[in-house]
Amino acid sequence: MKLLLLGATGRTGKLIAETALQKGYPVNCLVRSPEKLLIDHHNLSLFEGSPLDKDLLQKAMIDCDAVVSALNVSRTSDFPWAKLRSPKNLMSDTMKNVIALMNEQQVKRLIVCSAWGAAETKKDIPYWFRWFIDNSNIGAAYQDHERQEAIIKDSTLDWTIVRPVGLTNSKKERQVIVSYDNLPKPRMTIGRHGLAQFMIDSLNDESLIGKLPVISH
């Protein structure tokens, strides 16, 4: 199974690329800054440019069997009120093209990283976090996660939307807790390594098709 990975230069995206390559998947990565990826592997092919470029996206998707997206609306720092570094509609506008091209190229499997706190799960997150979503630039990403989720759910693809809780850089291997409708109640964090592993493992898990699992450690 050959993968097209979007968002590969992000903190989570790099780990998804490494995990996929370790598991033997050939991976095409469409990235704006290839020098940030720092992965040298015979099964890795890089396409330089914006994911909003539909022609480039089409080239990167050729011969792929699945698409994995770790795109996000990023800020210039982790400070909640830091300026946005990417367009507010980056994920949703990209996903419109991704779905159209997947249909054209008869690619069915789609794995997308969203976030706990998007859409109906907003009621389940702590009050203080809802406040930051409503009152800082953190909210821009959540709003686009919701737009992207709606577009994906309206498609005919074999999709899985993964909603991780707060991300950490912990490399400690722990069991992943999968929650639906806030049951079991998610814990507050998950390591990016665990998220990357879950997303790649989801590719061949038919029980996750059409599902929106919240995952935590």
Residue pairs with C-beta under 8 A, 6 or more apart in sequence:
1 25
1 65
1 66
1 203
1 204
2 25
2 26
2 27
2 28
2 63
2 64
2 65
2 66
3 20
3 25
3 26
3 27
3 28
3 64
3 65
3 66
3 67
3 68
3 203
4 27
4 28
4 29
4 30
4 60
4 61
4 64
4 66
4 67
4 68
5 13
5 16
5 17
5 20
5 27
5 28
5 29
5 30
5 67
5 68
5 69
5 70
6 13
6 29
6 30
6 51
6 67
6 68
6 69
6 70
6 71
6 94
6 98
7 13
7 51
7 69
7 70
7 71
7 72
7 113
8 14
8 16
8 17
8 29
8 30
8 31
8 37
8 70
9 31
9 32
9 33
9 36
9 37
10 70
10 71
10 72
10 74
11 167
11 169
11 192
12 70
12 113
12 167
12 192
12 195
12 196
13 70
13 71
14 37
14 38
14 39
15 192
15 193
15 195
15 196
16 68
16 70
16 196
16 199
16 200
17 27
17 29
17 37
17 39
17 44
18 39
18 196
19 193
19 196
19 197
19 199
19 200
20 27
20 68
20 200
21 27
21 39
21 41
21 43
21 44
23 200
24 43
25 43
25 200
26 43
26 44
26 45
27 43
27 44
27 45
28 45
28 46
28 47
28 60
28 61
28 64
29 37
29 44
29 45
29 46
29 47
29 60
30 47
30 49
30 51
30 56
30 57
30 60
31 37
31 46
31 47
31 48
32 48
32 49
32 50
34 46
34 48
37 46
47 56
47 59
47 60
49 56
50 56
51 57
51 71
51 90
51 94
52 87
52 90
52 93
52 94
52 97
54 97
54 100
54 101
57 94
57 97
57 98
57 101
58 101
58 104
58 105
61 67
61 101
61 102
61 105
61 107
62 105
64 105
64 107
65 107
65 109
66 107
66 108
66 109
66 110
66 111
66 203
67 98
67 102
67 107
67 109
67 110
67 111
68 110
68 111
68 112
68 199
68 200
68 203
69 91
69 94
69 95
69 98
69 110
69 111
69 112
69 113
70 113
70 199
71 90
71 91
71 94
71 113
72 86
72 90
72 91
72 113
72 141
73 84
73 86
73 87
73 88
73 90
73 91
73 140
73 141
73 144
74 84
74 85
74 86
74 141
75 82
75 83
75 84
75 85
75 137
75 138
76 82
76 83
76 84
76 85
80 132
80 136
80 137
80 138
81 136
81 137
82 137
83 137
84 137
84 140
87 93
88 140
88 143
88 144
89 144
89 147
90 144
91 144
91 145
91 147
91 148
92 144
92 147
92 148
92 151
95 112
95 148
95 151
95 152
96 151
98 110
99 110
99 151
99 152
99 155
99 157
101 107
102 108
102 110
102 157
103 155
103 156
103 157
108 157
108 158
109 157
109 158
109 159
109 203
110 152
110 155
110 157
110 158
110 159
110 160
111 159
111 160
111 162
111 199
111 202
111 203
112 148
112 149
112 152
112 159
112 160
112 161
112 162
113 162
113 164
113 195
113 199
114 145
114 148
114 149
114 161
114 162
114 163
114 212
115 141
115 142
115 145
115 163
115 164
116 124
116 125
116 163
116 164
116 165
116 166
116 186
116 214
116 216
117 124
117 125
117 129
117 130
117 133
117 142
117 163
118 142
118 145
118 146
118 149
118 163
119 145
119 146
119 149
121 163
121 182
121 214
122 130
122 133
122 142
124 182
124 186
124 214
126 188
132 138
132 139
133 139
133 142
149 161
149 212
152 159
152 161
153 159
153 161
158 209
158 210
159 209
159 210
160 202
160 205
160 208
160 209
160 210
160 211
160 212
160 213
161 211
161 212
162 195
162 198
162 199
162 202
162 212
162 213
162 215
163 212
163 213
163 214
163 215
164 190
164 195
164 214
164 215
164 216
165 186
165 187
165 188
165 189
165 190
165 214
165 215
165 216
166 188
166 189
166 190
167 189
167 190
167 191
167 192
167 195
168 189
168 190
168 191
168 192
169 191
169 192
170 189
170 191
170 193
170 217
171 191
171 193
172 191
173 193
173 194
174 191
174 194
174 217
175 217
176 190
176 194
176 197
176 198
176 215
176 216
176 217
177 184
177 186
177 187
177 215
177 216
177 217
178 213
178 214
178 215
179 185
179 186
179 213
179 214
179 215
179 216
180 211
180 212
180 213
180 214
182 214
186 214
186 215
186 216
187 216
187 217
188 216
189 216
189 217
190 215
190 216
190 217
191 217
194 215
194 217
195 215
198 215
202 208
